[in-house]
Amino acid sequence: MNAPVDIFLYILIALSFFCLFRIIRGPTIPDRMVGIDIFGILVVGICALMVVKTGRTFLIDIAITWAILSFIGTITLAKYLSRKKLNE
């Protein structure tokens, strides 16, 4: 039963390295932000698969927290790039 979970876990980890490459090497700030956003999605997926594999439910809390912080960071950068104040 854990064989498909292991395969998906390895795929997500490999894709995380591609996102890290885009974050480090991205030519512009929006490219790097997209890499960070996708990396956050992959981390949430890795946490979800680890819950299925190990049964440790505290990883769901970590995944939810990571998703919320990633969302807030994306909104903040979008406001910054549109040259608006954060309280608008």
C-alpha positions as a Markdown table, in Angstrom:
| # | Residue | x | y | z |
|---|---|---|---|---|
| 1 | Met | 0.0 | 0.0 | 0.0 |
| 2 | Asn | 2.8 | 2.4 | 0.7 |
| 3 | Ala | 4.6 | 1.9 | -2.7 |
| 4 | Pro | 2.5 | 4.5 | -4.6 |
| 5 | Val | 2.9 | 6.9 | -1.7 |
| 6 | Asp | 6.6 | 6.5 | -1.8 |
| 7 | Ile | 6.7 | 7.1 | -5.6 |
| 8 | Phe | 4.7 | 10.3 | -5.2 |
| 9 | Leu | 6.8 | 11.4 | -2.4 |
| 10 | Tyr | 10.0 | 11.0 | -4.4 |
| 11 | Ile | 8.4 | 12.8 | -7.3 |
| 12 | Leu | 7.4 | 15.8 | -5.1 |
| 13 | Ile | 10.9 | 15.9 | -3.6 |
| 14 | Ala | 12.5 | 15.9 | -7.1 |
| 15 | Leu | 10.1 | 18.7 | -8.2 |
| 16 | Ser | 11.1 | 20.7 | -5.1 |
| 17 | Phe | 14.7 | 20.8 | -6.3 |
| 18 | Phe | 13.5 | 22.3 | -9.6 |
| 19 | Cys | 11.6 | 25.0 | -7.7 |
| 20 | Leu | 14.7 | 25.7 | -5.6 |
| 21 | Phe | 16.6 | 26.1 | -8.8 |
| 22 | Arg | 14.0 | 28.6 | -10.1 |
| 23 | Ile | 14.1 | 30.5 | -6.7 |
| 24 | Ile | 17.9 | 30.8 | -6.8 |
| 25 | Arg | 18.3 | 31.4 | -10.5 |
| 26 | Gly | 15.1 | 33.3 | -11.3 |
| 27 | Pro | 15.9 | 36.3 | -13.5 |
| 28 | Thr | 13.2 | 38.5 | -12.0 |
| 29 | Ile | 11.4 | 38.9 | -8.6 |
| 30 | Pro | 8.1 | 37.6 | -9.9 |
| 31 | Asp | 9.8 | 34.5 | -11.3 |
| 32 | Arg | 11.3 | 33.8 | -7.9 |
| 33 | Met | 8.0 | 34.4 | -6.1 |
| 34 | Val | 6.2 | 31.9 | -8.4 |
| 35 | Gly | 9.0 | 29.4 | -7.5 |
| 36 | Ile | 8.4 | 30.1 | -3.8 |
| 37 | Asp | 4.7 | 29.7 | -4.2 |
| 38 | Ile | 5.0 | 26.4 | -6.1 |
| 39 | Phe | 7.6 | 25.2 | -3.5 |
| 40 | Gly | 5.1 | 25.9 | -0.8 |
| 41 | Ile | 2.4 | 23.9 | -2.6 |
| 42 | Leu | 4.9 | 21.0 | -2.9 |
| 43 | Val | 5.8 | 21.2 | 0.8 |
| 44 | Val | 2.1 | 20.9 | 1.7 |
| 45 | Gly | 1.8 | 17.9 | -0.6 |
| 46 | Ile | 4.9 | 16.3 | 1.0 |
| 47 | Cys | 3.4 | 16.8 | 4.4 |
| 48 | Ala | 0.1 | 15.3 | 3.3 |
| 49 | Leu | 1.9 | 12.2 | 1.9 |
| 50 | Met | 3.9 | 11.9 | 5.1 |
| 51 | Val | 0.7 | 11.8 | 7.1 |
| 52 | Val | -0.6 | 9.0 | 4.9 |
| 53 | Lys | 2.7 | 7.2 | 5.2 |
| 54 | Thr | 3.5 | 7.6 | 8.9 |
| 55 | Gly | 0.1 | 8.4 | 10.4 |
| 56 | Arg | 1.5 | 11.4 | 12.4 |
| 57 | Thr | -1.3 | 13.9 | 12.2 |
| 58 | Phe | 0.7 | 16.9 | 13.5 |
| 59 | Leu | 2.1 | 17.2 | 9.9 |
| 60 | Ile | -1.3 | 18.4 | 8.8 |
| 61 | Asp | -1.0 | 21.4 | 11.1 |
| 62 | Ile | 2.4 | 22.2 | 9.6 |
| 63 | Ala | 0.9 | 21.9 | 6.1 |
| 64 | Ile | -2.0 | 24.2 | 6.9 |
| 65 | Thr | 0.3 | 26.8 | 8.5 |
| 66 | Trp | 2.7 | 26.7 | 5.6 |
| 67 | Ala | -0.2 | 27.2 | 3.1 |
| 68 | Ile | -1.5 | 30.2 | 5.1 |
| 69 | Leu | 2.0 | 31.8 | 5.3 |
| 70 | Ser | 2.5 | 31.2 | 1.6 |
| 71 | Phe | -0.8 | 32.8 | 0.7 |
| 72 | Ile | 0.0 | 35.8 | 2.9 |
| 73 | Gly | 3.5 | 36.1 | 1.3 |
| 74 | Thr | 2.0 | 36.0 | -2.2 |
| 75 | Ile | -0.6 | 38.7 | -1.4 |
| 76 | Thr | 2.1 | 40.9 | 0.1 |
| 77 | Leu | 4.4 | 40.6 | -2.9 |
| 78 | Ala | 1.5 | 41.2 | -5.3 |
| 79 | Lys | 0.7 | 44.4 | -3.4 |
| 80 | Tyr | 4.4 | 45.4 | -3.4 |
| 81 | Leu | 4.8 | 44.8 | -7.1 |
| 82 | Ser | 1.6 | 46.8 | -7.9 |
| 83 | Arg | 3.1 | 49.7 | -5.9 |
| 84 | Lys | 0.2 | 49.9 | -3.5 |
| 85 | Lys | 0.4 | 50.2 | 0.3 |
| 86 | Leu | -0.3 | 47.1 | 2.3 |
| 87 | Asn | -3.3 | 48.7 | 4.1 |
| 88 | Glu | -5.2 | 49.4 | 0.8 |
